[in-house]
């Protein structure tokens, strides 16, 4: 996993520098997001991993697919990455790029996991508390994790705030053993 990150990071940094210099970070995010949506299709991943098609042909296919939708510099970037046999890393490049943008903008991407669907009012309260605590803009995504039993598990950067019943039961179990 770290090898993939090591290989994809220089591409993300290069894209970030170009986008920042041109003041087009949002356009690049949109282009990377479009690329991610395409890569979710198993057929696309099979195409990327097919050894019978050259990297140049694969790159041309992908560039043609986004021509007219993505900005020209993004297509040039995609062409360079593809010809360097890095199409298989495009999702990681995208993730690294978005992390660089978030860092630049002091934006925290936060995942709130719960065993049930969180209503909008609760989400607003969680968001307000996190903005106050982190002193940053936040972007919240939610997910349902039935194993938590109840409560919340909040993840961002390399931190986890585990307020789940599952975690509390684990701590209680440890206390009872000692």
N, C-alpha and C positions, 0 to 999 in steps of 0.2 A: 504494500500500500504506500509506503513512504517513497518507494522508487517511482511510482506513478506521480506522486506529488512533486518529486524532484524534477521529473521530466516535464510536467505540465506548468510548473511555476514560472519559468522564464518566458513562456509564451503568454501567460496571463499578464505578467509584468510588462511585457512589450506592448500588448494590446491596451493595457491600462495607461501607459505613458502616451501612446498615440491618442487615445480617446480624451485623456485629460488635456493634452496640448490643444486639441481641436474643440474642446468644450462639448464633447458629444458622448459623455458617459451614459446618459439615459438611452441614447440610440444604440449604443453597443450592448447595453443590458437587454434591450428589446431584441436585438439580433441574436444574442446568445440564448435568450429564452425561446425564440423560434427554433433555433438549432436543437435545444434540449427536447422540445416537443417532438421533433422529427426523430430524434434518437431513441425515444421511448418505444418506437415500433421495432419489434424483434427482427423484421425483415431488413430494416436499415442496419441494425447491428450485424446481421449475417452478411450483408453487402460489405461492410467495413472490414470484416474478418475474413472474407473470401480471398484465398491466395491466388485464384485463377484470374483475377482482375488486377491490373497494375495500379499502383498508387496514383499515378497521373490520371488514369481513367476514372478512378473513384473520386478524385479531387474535382475533376471536370464535371462529373455527375452532380456532386454536392453544390458546386458553384452555380451550375445551371439551374438547380432546384431553387436557389434563393435569389437568382438574378432578378432585379426589378423589385424585390421585397426588401432586401438588406442593402445597406449602404456599400458603396464601392470599396472603401477601405476595409470593411469587414470581409468582403469577398476576397480581397487581396490577402488578408490575414489567413483566411481559410485555405486559400491556394498554397501559401507558404507552409502552413502547418500540414496540409495534406501531402504535399510533395516531400516533406521530411518524415513521412510515415507516422504522423501524429493524429490522424483522424480518430483513432481509437481513444485518444486522450481528450477529445473535445469537451466531454462532460466535466472532466476534472479541471480543464482550462477555464471553462465557464464558471465553475464553482470558485476557483481561485480568483478570477477576475471580479466576481461579485463580492468576495470577501475584501478585496482591495478597495473597492468602491465604498463598501460599508465602513471600512476603517477611515477612509478619507472624509466621509460625511458624518462620522461619529454616530453611525447607525448600528444598532444591535439587532441581529436576527435571532428571535427567541421562539422556542418551541414549548408550548404548554400542553402537556399530556394529562389526560384525565380518563377515568373509567366511564365517564358519561359525557354527553354533549354539553359544552359550556354555553350558557345563554349570553346574549349580547351585553346585558347589564353586568354580569360577573366578569366578562372579558374586559369591559371598560374599567372596572375596579382594579383588576390585575394589571392592566396597562398603566393606569395612573400610579400605582404603587411601584412598578418597575421603572417608570420614567423618573420618579422621585429618587429611587435608590441608585440607579445607574447614571443619572444626569446625562442622558443621551436620548436621541430619537430611537424608537423601537419599531420593529416590524414583527408582529406576532403571527405565528401559524399554530394551529391546534391539531391534535391527533387524539384518537381514542385508544386507550390501552387498558383492556379489561383486567389485566394482571395487577393493576394498582389497587384494586378493590374499591378505593375511594380516595378523595384528596387530589393533589396535583403534583406534577413533577415538571419543573421549569428548567429548561436547558438553554444556555447561550455560551458562546465562545467555548472555553474549556471548563465551564462551571455548570453544576447541577444543584438546584434547590429542590430537595425531595421532601415534599409535604404529604406523601401518600400514606394511606393506612398500611399498606404492605411494608413500607419502610419502618413505620412505628412498631409494627408487630415483630419485625426482625430485631429491632433494638431491644424490645421487651424480652424476646427470647434469649438474647445475649445476656441481659441483666439477670434473668432467672437462672442462668447456668453458672454465674459467678457467685 
